[in-house]
Amino acid sequence: MKRVGFCYHPALEGARPLAERLAEQTRQRGIAVWLAALAWEHVDRSLAEQVPGSDLLVCVGGDGTVLHACEIAARVGTPVFGVRIGRLGFLCEVTADEAEPALARVLNGEARLERRTMVQAQFGGREAAHALNDVVIGRRGLGRTISVGVRIENVLIAEYRADAVIVATATGSTGYTISVGGPILYPTSDEMVLVPVAPHLSRNNALVLPADTRVQLEVARGFEAYITVDGQLEQPVPSGAVVEVSRSPRTADFLRLGGSSQFYANVARRLGWLRADHVFGSPDRQADER
């Protein structure tokens, strides 16, 4: 590697000092480095200019910070390595305590590349918005629902009166989607997930769609809705408008140190599927069975 960038969430305690230590660790190897602040509400202007030409972007923060970093890095294909500060997440590879030895392994070429599919949303002739997690068409305020007609390749499959309708990537399947009963997809899967949120007098079954599917979401006349892309970029969707969601030409690339099966261990641990005293596979349990 010849050039590595480091971004951090400016409001998270300890994020900047850690990013600075990691940058210095990298500089001592003779690699050019740069440093920038990154949060949805605070973006260092130099960041978007610095990412092109960088071999790696190390992101220190939470999953939201990594999402934003990926949105910028995916434009030019720069891989991201996430360092988690605070709450557990699925996008960050290591914790703050693990960061320095982990980065050394990355710089030594020991990491593998993991490529994630993204989706894009278009409506009203506007420029496409790209999402690593999800595109959500939702209600404007509390106590109201929206009415959304859902078409798959121009075939009407549902009319939802609901709080929202989500179209998520495999990455997004462990985000908002999972909280409303959606399935978990392996992160490098190409498929999309379609799921309504709190539908009124209709089923809430999730639907897994092939990668190249085009989904049309039509807001019924007389209703007002908003679109959010990865939880941000909130924009009003006028009555009668159609939002088309499809696979994005962009991908988000991550550097990972664990094997491909590490995802399953992360899911089991972070979703609490295993108790601390679980006995399956333990030496004591195996002895009892013999």
C-alpha positions as a Python dict, from the first residue, in 0.01 Angstrom:
ca = {
    (1, 'M'): (0, 0, 0),
    (2, 'K'): (120, 348, -84),
    (3, 'R'): (-153, 573, 57),
    (4, 'V'): (-402, 515, 341),
    (5, 'G'): (-674, 745, 473),
    (6, 'F'): (-815, 756, 826),
    (7, 'C'): (-1157, 899, 909),
    (8, 'Y'): (-1326, 924, 1249),
    (9, 'H'): (-1653, 1036, 1405),
    (10, 'P'): (-1572, 1372, 1569),
    (11, 'A'): (-1837, 1335, 1842),
    (12, 'L'): (-1726, 992, 1966),
    (13, 'E'): (-1490, 1005, 2262),
    (14, 'G'): (-1155, 855, 2179),
    (15, 'A'): (-1219, 826, 1804),
    (16, 'R'): (-979, 1099, 1692),
    (17, 'P'): (-687, 998, 1918),
    (18, 'L'): (-721, 638, 1802),
    (19, 'A'): (-732, 743, 1437),
    (20, 'E'): (-420, 954, 1493),
    (21, 'R'): (-235, 660, 1655),
    (22, 'L'): (-328, 431, 1368),
    (23, 'A'): (-220, 692, 1115),
    (24, 'E'): (117, 729, 1288),
    (25, 'Q'): (157, 350, 1298),
    (26, 'T'): (102, 346, 923),
    (27, 'R'): (328, 645, 855),
    (28, 'Q'): (616, 468, 1030),
    (29, 'R'): (600, 203, 757),
    (30, 'G'): (675, 469, 496),
    (31, 'I'): (314, 485, 376),
    (32, 'A'): (154, 825, 300),
    (33, 'V'): (-145, 897, 526),
    (34, 'W'): (-420, 1156, 565),
    (35, 'L'): (-681, 1219, 837),
    (36, 'A'): (-1036, 1359, 820),
    (37, 'A'): (-1350, 1391, 1035),
    (38, 'L'): (-1664, 1212, 917),
    (39, 'A'): (-2022, 1215, 1045),
    (40, 'W'): (-2351, 1260, 861),
    (41, 'E'): (-2381, 1611, 1004),
    (42, 'H'): (-2009, 1692, 984),
    (43, 'V'): (-1798, 1600, 684),
    (44, 'D'): (-1444, 1723, 638),
    (45, 'R'): (-1449, 1869, 286),
    (46, 'S'): (-1109, 1723, 211),
    (47, 'L'): (-1232, 1366, 262),
    (48, 'A'): (-1410, 1324, -71),
    (49, 'E'): (-1104, 1473, -243),
    (50, 'Q'): (-859, 1248, -57),
    (51, 'V'): (-1030, 911, -105),
    (52, 'P'): (-956, 881, -480),
    (53, 'G'): (-604, 748, -513),
    (54, 'S'): (-605, 592, -165),
    (55, 'D'): (-547, 219, -129),
    (56, 'L'): (-749, 191, 192),
    (57, 'L'): (-984, 394, 410),
    (58, 'V'): (-973, 310, 782),
    (59, 'C'): (-1291, 424, 955),
    (60, 'V'): (-1303, 475, 1334),
    (61, 'G'): (-1658, 500, 1470),
    (62, 'G'): (-1982, 302, 1464),
    (63, 'D'): (-2181, 137, 1188),
    (64, 'G'): (-2335, 471, 1088),
    (65, 'T'): (-1992, 621, 1034),
    (66, 'V'): (-1883, 319, 832),
    (67, 'L'): (-2199, 345, 620),
    (68, 'H'): (-2114, 703, 534),
    (69, 'A'): (-1751, 615, 465),
    (70, 'C'): (-1862, 337, 230),
    (71, 'E'): (-2092, 576, 43),
    (72, 'I'): (-1789, 790, -38),
    (73, 'A'): (-1540, 506, -91),
    (74, 'A'): (-1772, 308, -319),
    (75, 'R'): (-1765, 588, -576),
    (76, 'V'): (-1402, 503, -656),
    (77, 'G'): (-1371, 143, -531),
    (78, 'T'): (-1155, 211, -225),
    (79, 'P'): (-1186, -67, 38),
    (80, 'V'): (-1286, 18, 397),
    (81, 'F'): (-1157, -126, 725),
    (82, 'G'): (-1386, -46, 1019),
    (83, 'V'): (-1278, 4, 1381),
    (84, 'R'): (-1564, 5, 1628),
    (85, 'I'): (-1602, 263, 1904),
    (86, 'G'): (-1891, 200, 2144),
    (87, 'R'): (-2191, -17, 2059),
    (88, 'L'): (-2165, -350, 1884),
    (89, 'G'): (-2219, -343, 1512),
    (90, 'F'): (-2195, -563, 1205),
    (91, 'L'): (-1989, -346, 970),
    (92, 'C'): (-1682, -281, 1184),
    (93, 'E'): (-1417, -551, 1178),
    (94, 'V'): (-1240, -491, 1511),
    (95, 'T'): (-1276, -307, 1842),
    (96, 'A'): (-1060, -16, 1954),
    (97, 'D'): (-849, -250, 2172),
    (98, 'E'): (-781, -476, 1875),
    (99, 'A'): (-717, -199, 1624),
    (100, 'E'): (-338, -160, 1626),
    (101, 'P'): (-237, -526, 1587),
    (102, 'A'): (-525, -577, 1343),
    (103, 'L'): (-412, -288, 1124),
    (104, 'A'): (-60, -430, 1125),
    (105, 'R'): (-199, -752, 979),
    (106, 'V'): (-391, -557, 715),
    (107, 'L'): (-80, -365, 613),
    (108, 'N'): (109, -695, 596),
    (109, 'G'): (-139, -816, 335),
    (110, 'E'): (-317, -1071, 555),
    (111, 'A'): (-673, -938, 501),
    (112, 'R'): (-925, -1071, 251),
    (113, 'L'): (-1151, -855, 36),
    (114, 'E'): (-1527, -882, 95),
    (115, 'R'): (-1746, -721, -171),
    (116, 'R'): (-2100, -608, -80),
    (117, 'T'): (-2387, -534, -320),
    (118, 'M'): (-2554, -192, -304),
    (119, 'V'): (-2891, -71, -433),
    (120, 'Q'): (-2997, 254, -594),
    (121, 'A'): (-3322, 451, -580),
    (122, 'Q'): (-3453, 682, -852),
    (123, 'F'): (-3766, 893, -887),
    (124, 'G'): (-3880, 1210, -1055),
    (125, 'G'): (-3582, 1228, -1287),
    (126, 'R'): (-3345, 1290, -997),
    (127, 'E'): (-2993, 1154, -970),
    (128, 'A'): (-2981, 802, -829),
    (129, 'A'): (-2914, 768, -456),
    (130, 'H'): (-2703, 466, -359),
    (131, 'A'): (-2747, 259, -42),
    (132, 'L'): (-2541, -12, 124),
    (133, 'N'): (-2813, -91, 380),
    (134, 'D'): (-3160, 0, 258),
    (135, 'V'): (-3407, 229, 90),
    (136, 'V'): (-3718, 308, 297),
    (137, 'I'): (-4044, 471, 189),
    (138, 'G'): (-4215, 579, 511),
    (139, 'R'): (-4484, 794, 665),
    (140, 'R'): (-4436, 1161, 730),
    (141, 'G'): (-4551, 1173, 1094),
    (142, 'L'): (-4672, 970, 1389),
    (143, 'G'): (-5024, 835, 1386),
    (144, 'R'): (-5040, 813, 1008),
    (145, 'T'): (-4985, 540, 753),
    (146, 'I'): (-4896, 552, 388),
    (147, 'S'): (-5038, 350, 102),
    (148, 'V'): (-4778, 198, -128),
    (149, 'G'): (-4831, -17, -433),
    (150, 'V'): (-4544, -259, -490),
    (151, 'R'): (-4458, -384, -837),
    (152, 'I'): (-4191, -639, -923),
    (153, 'E'): (-4083, -599, -1284),
    (154, 'N'): (-4408, -408, -1348),
    (155, 'V'): (-4625, -681, -1189),
    (156, 'L'): (-4837, -554, -900),
    (157, 'I'): (-4784, -787, -604),
    (158, 'A'): (-4911, -589, -305),
    (159, 'E'): (-5089, -277, -185),
    (160, 'Y'): (-4963, -191, 161),
    (161, 'R'): (-5124, 49, 408),
    (162, 'A'): (-4828, 58, 645),
    (163, 'D'): (-4580, 267, 838),
    (164, 'A'): (-4316, 202, 571),
    (165, 'V'): (-4185, -35, 306),
    (166, 'I'): (-3818, -138, 309),
    (167, 'V'): (-3600, -262, 25),
    (168, 'A'): (-3275, -386, 178),
    (169, 'T'): (-2950, -538, 63),
    (170, 'A'): (-2794, -842, 228),
    (171, 'T'): (-2590, -599, 438),
    (172, 'G'): (-2910, -420, 540),
    (173, 'S'): (-3076, -747, 638),
    (174, 'T'): (-2907, -716, 979),
    (175, 'G'): (-3022, -353, 1017),
    (176, 'Y'): (-3374, -206, 1017),
    (177, 'T'): (-3507, -509, 830),
    (178, 'I'): (-3427, -759, 1103),
    (179, 'S'): (-3617, -551, 1360),
    (180, 'V'): (-3941, -602, 1165),
    (181, 'G'): (-3900, -975, 1115),
    (182, 'G'): (-3705, -986, 791),
    (183, 'P'): (-3462, -1268, 707),
    (184, 'I'): (-3086, -1251, 755),
    (185, 'L'): (-2886, -1292, 435),
    (186, 'Y'): (-2518, -1373, 409),
    (187, 'P'): (-2347, -1034, 359),
    (188, 'T'): (-2200, -1105, 16),
    (189, 'S'): (-2533, -1229, -123),
    (190, 'D'): (-2666, -1035, -422),
    (191, 'E'): (-3035, -1072, -333),
    (192, 'M'): (-3260, -794, -201),
    (193, 'V'): (-3523, -812, 73),
    (194, 'L'): (-3864, -645, 50),
    (195, 'V'): (-4061, -611, 373),
    (196, 'P'): (-4347, -385, 496),
    (197, 'V'): (-4336, -221, 838),
    (198, 'A'): (-4650, -263, 1054),
    (199, 'P'): (-4892, -325, 764),
    (200, 'H'): (-5258, -264, 849),
    (201, 'L'): (-5494, -558, 781),
    (202, 'S'): (-5248, -732, 551),
    (203, 'R'): (-4968, -984, 583),
    (204, 'N'): (-4617, -875, 670),
    (205, 'N'): (-4430, -1150, 487),
    (206, 'A'): (-4084, -1058, 367),
    (207, 'L'): (-3985, -1135, 11),
    (208, 'V'): (-3633, -1223, -105),
    (209, 'L'): (-3573, -1102, -460),
    (210, 'P'): (-3309, -1190, -721),
    (211, 'A'): (-3022, -947, -763),
    (212, 'D'): (-3133, -792, -1091),
    (213, 'T'): (-3495, -732, -989),
    (214, 'R'): (-3646, -385, -1038),
    (215, 'V'): (-3888, -286, -763),
    (216, 'Q'): (-4136, -3, -818),
    (217, 'L'): (-4288, 159, -509),
    (218, 'E'): (-4583, 387, -591),
    (219, 'V'): (-4717, 623, -328),
    (220, 'A'): (-5096, 628, -360),
    (221, 'R'): (-5261, 958, -445),
    (222, 'G'): (-5371, 1150, -141),
    (223, 'F'): (-5080, 1023, 72),
    (224, 'E'): (-4752, 1191, 163),
    (225, 'A'): (-4433, 995, 216),
    (226, 'Y'): (-4060, 1032, 267),
    (227, 'I'): (-3770, 835, 128),
    (228, 'T'): (-3459, 766, 333),
    (229, 'V'): (-3141, 610, 199),
    (230, 'D'): (-2925, 435, 458),
    (231, 'G'): (-3114, 628, 726),
    (232, 'Q'): (-3016, 964, 578),
    (233, 'L'): (-3077, 1179, 269),
    (234, 'E'): (-3441, 1216, 370),
    (235, 'Q'): (-3656, 1362, 92),
    (236, 'P'): (-4033, 1400, 44),
    (237, 'V'): (-4196, 1173, -212),
    (238, 'P'): (-4501, 1345, -364),
    (239, 'S'): (-4841, 1182, -392),
    (240, 'G'): (-4857, 949, -693),
    (241, 'A'): (-4479, 930, -739),
    (242, 'V'): (-4302, 605, -825),
    (243, 'V'): (-3966, 518, -671),
    (244, 'E'): (-3768, 251, -855),
    (245, 'V'): (-3516, 50, -656),
    (246, 'S'): (-3263, -172, -832),
    (247, 'R'): (-2912, -303, -798),
    (248, 'S'): (-2649, -30, -795),
    (249, 'P'): (-2349, -40, -1030),
    (250, 'R'): (-2142, 43, -721),
    (251, 'T'): (-2019, -205, -462),
    (252, 'A'): (-1883, -154, -111),
    (253, 'D'): (-1553, -330, -43),
    (254, 'F'): (-1438, -426, 305),
    (255, 'L'): (-1113, -574, 429),
    (256, 'R'): (-1170, -865, 670),
    (257, 'L'): (-932, -1061, 890),
    (258, 'G'): (-1160, -1347, 995),
    (259, 'G'): (-1265, -1633, 771),
    (260, 'S'): (-1591, -1626, 576),
    (261, 'S'): (-1766, -1824, 853),
    (262, 'Q'): (-1693, -1547, 1106),
    (263, 'F'): (-2020, -1381, 1003),
    (264, 'Y'): (-2222, -1662, 1162),
    (265, 'A'): (-2032, -1632, 1490),
    (266, 'N'): (-2090, -1255, 1490),
    (267, 'V'): (-2463, -1296, 1429),
    (268, 'A'): (-2502, -1558, 1703),
    (269, 'R'): (-2311, -1347, 1955),
    (270, 'R'): (-2457, -1006, 1875),
    (271, 'L'): (-2816, -1127, 1855),
    (272, 'G'): (-2787, -1330, 2175),
    (273, 'W'): (-2870, -1669, 2022),
    (274, 'L'): (-2625, -1846, 2257),
    (275, 'R'): (-2630, -1820, 2635),
    (276, 'A'): (-2307, -1756, 2818),
    (277, 'D'): (-2337, -2105, 2973),
    (278, 'H'): (-2421, -2292, 2651),
    (279, 'V'): (-2310, -2654, 2659),
    (280, 'F'): (-2325, -2767, 2296),
    (281, 'G'): (-1978, -2867, 2187),
    (282, 'S'): (-1823, -2803, 2530),
    (283, 'P'): (-1576, -3062, 2666),
    (284, 'D'): (-1800, -3135, 2968),
    (285, 'R'): (-2104, -3198, 2750),
    (286, 'Q'): (-1909, -3422, 2513),
    (287, 'A'): (-1779, -3623, 2809),
    (288, 'D'): (-2133, -3668, 2943),
    (289, 'E'): (-2255, -3792, 2604),
    (290, 'R'): (-1976, -4049, 2585),
}
